[in-house]
């Protein structure tokens, strides 16, 4: 169960907050070998790796329109309604992130503006693993479609029967994914980054995955294909004081721990009494969980840190930079204002991480492994590139010309200066 650490001094924090380190060199060698084979043999290599890793022989990687249409009939009406409601909330939240074009006159006759243009081709990776993450299809497909991406390619591994979970197919169809492929792991990232006879090459790749997928995404980034963000195992941090409800906190910790054995779970509390109550609730709630074995493994390497001073707790959390942060404290709104490093913050006892994971409207694709210190979660901005424009009138060029000429000459860039002065002279010749 969770290891309890009482009042650690600040010099101990870095060690306490360390994430597990993997053997990256060995990992990269394996990933590179797969990437090279996909580059060399294309679809043939993909099918071979699917047989090796997913234990299924597939003749066709692209999922047919007939199979996608049939998936809807395999879902219950209540699940389809839930997916549709989540879709609406996600659309409402992301729609308000679309920036209108504003023309700014920086000085008389000098107009500048910026326009968001959807990335033409994007790839979405949806892990198979132990859970069908159809919610991630919504989180990535919806903003991609709203941003105006022309091609939205989805790759996800097939199960041992060669099938993709119908909820993934239904969600993909619902949000406007243009093509779905039964490809998982490194070979999926390679296919989208390099392109094959059947899989189009994309400009940017999104989506979570295991350590191999993460390494593959980082590798293709060096090849000129953009990625959403570096990502590792999912994380939650809960800050709890005497206002917290132990059963709520335990449920939140378990909701993260059940993702997998490598999930990161951190509890920060102001008293041993609260930690003890939460531990009791963990034991009680674990009994009925279908995925309790995975949750137990995650909890066995998790920590409960006791800091009696709230300002110390806030400082520790900002140092940790969690993917998800739940504030189960009396002054949660005020504490939230002091959080500067986190992927997504859940304020108060009635804001479980689960709502953000599925249906509140915010995006659940978030930075992990401390990258919340520098990265944002996925948003509309992730699916667009922003192009700046400028347009000058004759009067505008005359107004700005002396400044540009002076600066260009000072940098020793005569041609830059000439590009302005030849126009200036031409304007003056007409007067």
N, C-alpha and C positions, 0 to 999 in steps of 0.2 A: 504494500500500500504506500501512500505518499510519504516521502521523507520529510520530517518536520525540522525546520531550522529556526532557532529563536534569536532575534535581534542581531543579525549579522552586521558587522561593521562594513563600511563602504569599500574598503580594499578587498573584501571577500566577494563582493557582488559580481565582478566579471566571471569568476570561476563558477559561481552558483547559476549564472544565467547563460552559460555556454550551451549551445545546441550540440547534438551528437555530430561528430566528424566522421566522414566516410573516406575510404581510400580512393581519392579522385583519380589518381594516375591509372590504376587498374581499371576503373570504370570507363575512363576516356578511351583506353585502348579497345575495349569491347565495343563501345559506341562507334568509334572511328571505323572499325572493321565492318560493322553493319552498314554504315553510311557509304563506305567505298563499294560494297557489293550492290547496294541499291543504285548507286551512280553507274556502275558497270553493267548490271543485268536488269535493272528496272523492275517490272512487274514479276518477272520470274523469281528474282531474289525475295520480293515481298511475300509471294506465295510459299516459298521455301521457309522463310522465317516464321510465317503464320503457322505452318505445320510444326516447326520446332518449338516455338514458344507457347502458342495457343492450343496446340494439339488438335488441330482441325485442318483438313485439306479443303481449300476453296478454289473453285474454277473461275469465279467472277468476283472481283473485289468491289465493284460498284453495286450498291443495293438498287434493285429495280423499283420503278414507280409502283408496280403492282404490289410489291411487298410492303412498301411504305403506306399505301392506301389501306392495306389489310390490317396494319398494326392498330389503327384506331378502333377496330371492332374487338380487339383483344383486351381493351382496357375497360374498367368499370366506368359507369357514368359519373360517379363521385370523384374519381381520380381525374377524369377529363375536365370536370368543372373546376377542381382545385388548380390544375395546370393553367386553365384559361384565366382564372382570377389572378393568379400570380403573374401571368403575362401582362394583364392590364396594369397592375401596380408597378411592375418594372418599367413598362412603357411610360406611365405617368411621371415617374421619378426621372427617367433618362431624357424625356422630351424637354424638360425644363433646363437641361444642360446644353441644348442647342443654342449656339450664339448667333445672334443676328449680325449681318454685315453693317458696320458703322463706318462711314467715310469721315475722316478727321482732317480738318484743315490745320496743319501744324503751324503754318504762317501763310499770309495772303498769297493765294495762287498755288500752294503746295498741298496736294491732297494725298492722303495715305489711308489704306484700309487693309483688312485681313479677311480672308474667306476660308472656311473649312470645306475641304473636299474629301469625300469618302475614299479610303484606300480601295483600289479596284478589286484586288483579289486577296481574301483572307482565309486562313485555315484555322479550324477549331478542333482541338483534340479533347476527346471525352474518354477518361479512363474506364476500363471494364472492371478489373479487379474484383473486389468483394461486394460492390454496390453499384447499381446502374445510376450514374449521376445525371439524370435527365434535367435536374434543376440547373446544372451548368450549361446545358444547351440553351435554356432560356436566357441565362445571364450573359452569354456571349452572342447568341444569335440575334436577340432583340436589338441591342445597340448597333450591331453590324448592319442590320437591315435599315434601321432608322438613320444611320450615318450615310447610307447610300452606297454601300459596298456592292459592286456588281456581281461578284462571285463569292459565295460563302461555302467553303468546302469543309465537310465534317468527316473526321476519321475516328473510329472507335473499334476496339478489338471484338471479334466474335466470340461466343461461348463455344464449348466443346461440341455443340450441335451445329456450329456454323451460323448461329443466329445472333441478332442484336436485339436487346430488350425492346419490346414494343413501345414503351414509354419514351425511350430515346428517339425512336423513329417518329412517333406522333409529335413530340415537342419540336423536332427539327422541321417537320413539315409545317407545323403551326406558325413558326417564326420566320419561315422563308429561306431556310438553308437550300442551296441550289443543287448540291450533290452529296451523297453519303457513301462512305467506303468502309468495308469491313477490314480495317487495318489498324493494328495496335502497336504500341511500343515505339522503339527507336525507328523501326522501318516506316511507321506512319509519319513521323517528323521528317525523315529523309525524303519520303515520297512527296510531301507538300513543299519541302524546301527546294528539291531538285527537279521535280516533275518526272512523270513516267508516261508511257503510252496511254495509260488510262487515268492517271491522276494529274490534274493541272498544277503547275508551279504557282505558288502564292507569294505575296509580298510581305505578309506578316502572319505569325503563328501565335495562337492563343490557347490557353487551357492548362490545367494541372496535370500531374502525372507522377510516377515514381522517380527514383533517383536516376534511372537510365533515360527516361523521357526528359527530365530536367537537364541532364548533361547534353543530350542531343540538341535541345533548344539552344543552349548556350553555345554549342559548336556551330550550328547553322547561322547564328548571329554573326560569327566571324566571317561567314561566307556572303554577307550582305542581306540576309533575310532577317527582318525585324522580329522581335518577340515581345509579348506583353510585359513580362518581368521575370526576374529569377524567382524560383519558387522551390520550397522544400516541403516537408511534412506540415500538415495543418496544425494550428496552435490556438489555444485560448488561455487568457489570464483573467482571473476573477479577483476583484478587490472587495473584501467583505469586512464589515464592522458589526456591532451589536444590532444594527438595523436589518441585517441580512436574514433571510429565511433559510436555515440550513438545508432543507429539502430542495429548495430552488437551486442553491449553489451546487449541491451534489449532482442534481440533474444536469446542470450546465456543464460541469466537469466531465460527466459521463457522455454527454452528447458529443463532446470532442474526442474523448478517449476511444469511443467505439469506431472511429474512422479507421484506426489501425494501430498496430503495436508501436509504430514510430511517431504517433501523434504527441504533440507537446502540450502538457497540462500544467499550469502554474496557479497556485492559490496564494494570495497575499492577504493576510488577516491581521487584525490588531490585538488578538488575544488567543491564547492556547485553548480557552474554553470554546470559542467559536470553531476552531480547527477540529477539536474533539467531536463536537456535535455534527460537523460536516462529515467527518470520517465515519461516524455511526450511520449516517444517511447513505453514504456510498456503499457500505456493506449491505444495507437493506435493499437498496435499489438495484444493485448488481445482480442479485439472485434471479430476477425475472428477465434479464436482458438476453436476447438471442445471441448477441455478439459479445457476451461477457468475457470470453477468453481474450479477445483482442483488447477490450477495455482494461482488463486486469494487467496485461502486459504494458500498456501505456502508463497506467497509474504507478506501476512498480518503478518506473524511472522518472516520475514526476515529483514535484516539491511543493510543500506548504511553508511559506516564509512568514514569520511573525514579526511585524514592525509596529510598535505601539504608537509611533508618531505618524500621522497621516502624510505630512510633508515628505517624510522618508519613503513611505510607500509609493507616493506619486513619482518621486525621483527614481526609485527602482524600476517602476513600470516603464517610464520614459527611456530608461537605459535598456530594458529588455525589448522594447518596441514590438509588442505582440500583434499577431494578425487580427485576433478578436480580443476585445477588452470589455468585460462586464463590470459595471460599477454598482455593486450592491451595498451602498453606503447611504447614510442619512442625507448628506449634502451632495448627492450624485451629480446634479446639474452644475454646481460650482466646481466640483472636482473635474468634470469633463472639460471645462474651460482651461484647465492646467495640463491637459494631455496634449503633448506635441508629437509623440511617436506611437502610432497605432494604425492598423489598417481600417478597422471599423469599431466604433464605440457604442455600447448598449447601456443606456442610462436608466438605473432604478431596478427595483425588484420585478417589474412586469415587462421587462425587455430582454427575453432570452435570445441567445445567439441564433437559435433555430429560425426565428422570424426573418432575420436577415439572410439566412442561408436559403430560404425558400420564397418568401412572398411579400415582405414589407415594401419592397421596391428598390432598395439599395443593391449594389452589385456584390456578389459574394466572392468574386475572384480578386484576391487581396495579397499583398506582399507578406512573405513569411521569412523566417530565419534572420530577423533583425533588419530586413530591407525596408521596413516601414519607416526607418530613419530618413530614407531618401526617395522611396517610391510611393506612388499612390495606387489605390486599387483601380481596376478596370472601370472606365466610364465612356461616355460618348467620345471624349478626346482621344481615347485609345484607338478608335477606328477611323480617325481622320488625320490628314496632314493639313497644316495651315499655311496657306500661301499669302504672302504680302504683296500688295499692289501699290503703285504710286503714279500719279499723273500731275504734271506741272503745266500751267499756262505760261505764256511768254513772260507775263509779269511775275509769276512765281519763280521762274528760272532766274530772272534778273535780280529778284530779291535775295535768293539763296546763293547765287554765283560767287560773290566775294568770299563767303565763308568756305565754300568747297574748294575754291582755287587756293586760298590761304592754307588750308589744311593739307591739300594734296602736294603743294610745293614744299611744305615743311617736312613731309614724309619722303620727299625726293621722287615722287611718282608723277612725272611730267605729263604722261599720256592721260592720266586721270584729270589733271588740270586742263589739258587741251580739249578734252571731251566737253567741258563746260564753256571754255573761252571761245571755241569756234562757233558755238551756237549763239553765244552772247554777241559776238561780232556780227553775225548774220542778222540778228534781231536789230542791232543798232544801225545796220546798213539800210534797213527798210524805213527807219524813222526820218 
